[in-house]
Amino acid sequence: MFCYQCEQTFRSDNKAGCAGAKGMCGKDAATADLQDVLLHVCEGIGQYLHRARRLGATDAEADRFLLFAFFTTLTNVNFSAAKFVEFIQRAAQLRDGAKALYEKAAREAGETPETLSGAAAFVPAKDMAGLLAQAGEAAIRKDVARLGEDVVGLRALVLYGLKGVCAYAHHACVLGEERDAIYAAVEHALDLLASEPEDIGPLLDEALALGRANFLAMEALDAANTGNFGTPEPTSVRVTPIKGKAILVSGHDLKDLHAILEATKDKGINVYTHGELLPAHSYPALRSYPHLAGNYGGAWQDQQKEFAEFPGPIVMTSNCLIEPQPRYRARIFTAGPVGWPGVRHIANEDFTQVVQAALALPGFAEDAEEQRITVGFGRAAVLGVADKVIDAVKSGAIRHFFMIGGCDGAAPGRNYYADFAHATPDDTVILTLGCGKYRFNKHDFGTVGGLPRLLDMGQCNDAYSALVVATKLAEAFGVGVNELPLSLIVSWFEQKAAAVLLTLLALGVRNVRLGPTLPAFLTPALVDVLVEKFGVLPIGDARADIDAALSRAA
Amino acid sequence: MFKVELLTRDGAAIAFDAEPSENLLAAAERANIYLPSSCREGACGACRVTHASGDIELDAYSSAALSDAERAAGGILLCRAHAHGDVALHAPFDAASIGFAPTPQRRATIVDIGPAGARAMRIVLQYEEDPEFGRAAQFVAGQFGELEIPESGIRRSYSLANAPNWDGKLEFLIRLQPGGAFSTYLRERASIGDALIVHGPKGQFTLDEASLAPRWFVAGGTGLAPALSMLRHMAELADPCPARLFFGVNRVDELFALDALEEIRAALPQLAVTICVWAPETPPETRWRGFAGTPAEALAQSLANASERPDIYVCGPPALITAVETVALAGGAGATYAERFSAA
């Protein structure tokens, strides 16, 4: 096992990466190795589909599988080694299909099909033991002795950025929004990785290409969410429990949440959101269910305590799962790409058993004191008051915008983001998205220029909304995004954040502050490139960073 | 007051204080740490850990729960051990087996009862609705519960045979012990509608979900119960892990749960079942045509031909456990997980 894809990866003075029997995320070595093998087979699919697409032939089923397969390998998504054996066998079937598709298209075009090697020719073993023996061929660092850390680190950046793109695109896909350009970009990236590139230049270009593809993926997801559930509106959400039967839905998947709301309609069960599903309350079609009762708990890393105390079943959609503890292991369900050995999985959006569990479990014995927060300041809400915003900026009422967004995590350094938010001056606005906001979103920041000082724009999946707002404001002021009185303070944890960072870089956004640590797969030389070309900065002292942002803007 | 440090199998460190006058199980519970245990009288071995350092004194215990060899290797029973200095212990279970709240105590009603072969009974309980727990039967497949006959002082541990469920059903397979207090109740008085008190779930005899090895279950008599629970759970989850079951009884007329095994096999096609009868009976019309011998003997034969090292899950009387552990060691099995019966 070797993995350094997320922020929590093991670090010591002279090395970084999880390489023992179990990663910091709780993933065991076998599962990590099988994930490497799965991605290697997927590279083979990409090699064939990339060439087939050039000849006008596509395979929607294989493309969708690529999104799903990559999503399963994100941090805190799927921990089931047995499932990965199944996924690998399925990938091999699809790879054979992609090969046939390409060869047929080539012959029809009068070309002689290429004989591909590497991942395209890789034959996965039939059983787990055989697959584990093959894992070395697929390991991210297999060429490090020959090529050095910089090339391998940049390959990792591309691979992990690709995972983020696939996760966003999968979310959009399940809601009916697909983009050929995204599939083309995924296939291109896989083909490049399969070629085992050895030069920095093409890899850096690919990273930025993935950033652009990710913008498309986020746009597709935004269209999927708003198209299915309406445009988010500022909404007051109860964050304390109500007496009665209860289901908790965590993760990011609005479609699963909708299915659960439908399954529980008129059954006397209250549905609570957890973690990144908090913004669901702002979508009209979801808010219309009166039993979408509120939000419970905080960010993902607190789930073991919060789930143990929740008196009903819990459904983990998409990502953010950590090891289920005995106190709630029998009443937690996974869905979609998520999995844990021995935990019940909902594979077909049939949540009947979850409803049975909710009715069989006690629910909340009494009402807690009512507390509420406001969410739903997506692009439509903010741009709906654009005139007010522009006037407030021009009059000096609003001096600056701080976009404090991204993931939360358990690392102590993440206090920075709460410290930063609390230290922002009263004449500034805080835009936020992602689960990092749980560190400060129940604080009353007051108002400025007739607007709440804290505007919650949604999930980490809603980064598109923030980019649209920035772009539109820049247009309104007649400047570029980098000239706006706007600073981006990004906390990252996993691979969707890596993809968002690539998008920011691809769009030319400079001076992003990134923390709580820089990715372990970025070598000092690669960090220098990011600093030099894009002005990326590590987070430092919150007050000093605020002063620096304000002085740069002044 | 001395400091006790317990290191779990998966590397978690648990610490609590203990007075010399209290056993270590009770000391942990005073700190709201509920360690795996069952009889609390030194008879079952459920609370056995390894003593790494420090001064420990043991009360009297049964050699079935802690053999001389195990004691010589540092084994102690938490329910019998007293600290006379700071102590370090190593646990054979993961941190996930440790509870941090008291074991639930709930009322249930007998909804089905009947014989299970010639020497055992099957009872099914239905949890009553409870304000704290609802009606759900939440446990980890393989765990046990302690059944108490209200106002009698009679309380015995039995493994659950079904999988966790939302109907609140608990199934037990209970060997009838001649003269046993709970056995006498079952044989002479128990009937549908009776109320019982269930203390549980308890125990760490559960699937090692992290292991990639095939799972081989060895069951002697009603030791089949936890194997049924785990296999039913695997069937519900469509778990693809290779699985075998060696189920043994002494005589043909003691066989039971064969229909349940067929149902599981239908849902878990990779499961291979070997039924073992140690002393096949003579009447020609009931002559046993399956494996004649103990499940430990059947296990030994299969291990000799195994291509992978399986994990062994064994439950039954102490003699079977010992035999299986010997066979597993000689035959090159992976991990061996055991749940011993104690007569009651």
HADDOCK unambig.tbl for C-alpha pairs under 7 A between the chains (distance, minus, plus):
assign (segid A and resid 82 and name CA) (segid B and resid 240 and name CA) 6.90 0.50 0.50
assign (segid A and resid 325 and name CA) (segid B and resid 96 and name CA) 6.27 0.50 0.50
assign (segid A and resid 326 and name CA) (segid B and resid 96 and name CA) 5.92 0.50 0.50
assign (segid A and resid 330 and name CA) (segid B and resid 138 and name CA) 5.80 0.50 0.50
assign (segid A and resid 330 and name CA) (segid B and resid 139 and name CA) 6.46 0.50 0.50
assign (segid A and resid 330 and name CA) (segid B and resid 140 and name CA) 6.85 0.50 0.50
assign (segid A and resid 330 and name CA) (segid B and resid 164 and name CA) 6.98 0.50 0.50
assign (segid A and resid 341 and name CA) (segid B and resid 209 and name CA) 5.71 0.50 0.50
assign (segid A and resid 342 and name CA) (segid B and resid 209 and name CA) 6.22 0.50 0.50
assign (segid A and resid 344 and name CA) (segid B and resid 237 and name CA) 6.19 0.50 0.50
assign (segid A and resid 356 and name CA) (segid B and resid 166 and name CA) 6.32 0.50 0.50
assign (segid A and resid 357 and name CA) (segid B and resid 166 and name CA) 5.46 0.50 0.50
assign (segid A and resid 360 and name CA) (segid B and resid 134 and name CA) 5.53 0.50 0.50
assign (segid A and resid 360 and name CA) (segid B and resid 135 and name CA) 5.08 0.50 0.50
assign (segid A and resid 360 and name CA) (segid B and resid 136 and name CA) 4.94 0.50 0.50
assign (segid A and resid 360 and name CA) (segid B and resid 166 and name CA) 5.62 0.50 0.50
assign (segid A and resid 361 and name CA) (segid B and resid 133 and name CA) 6.06 0.50 0.50
assign (segid A and resid 361 and name CA) (segid B and resid 134 and name CA) 4.36 0.50 0.50
assign (segid A and resid 361 and name CA) (segid B and resid 135 and name CA) 6.22 0.50 0.50
assign (segid A and resid 361 and name CA) (segid B and resid 136 and name CA) 5.77 0.50 0.50
assign (segid A and resid 362 and name CA) (segid B and resid 131 and name CA) 6.01 0.50 0.50
assign (segid A and resid 362 and name CA) (segid B and resid 132 and name CA) 6.05 0.50 0.50
assign (segid A and resid 362 and name CA) (segid B and resid 133 and name CA) 5.45 0.50 0.50
assign (segid A and resid 362 and name CA) (segid B and resid 134 and name CA) 4.11 0.50 0.50
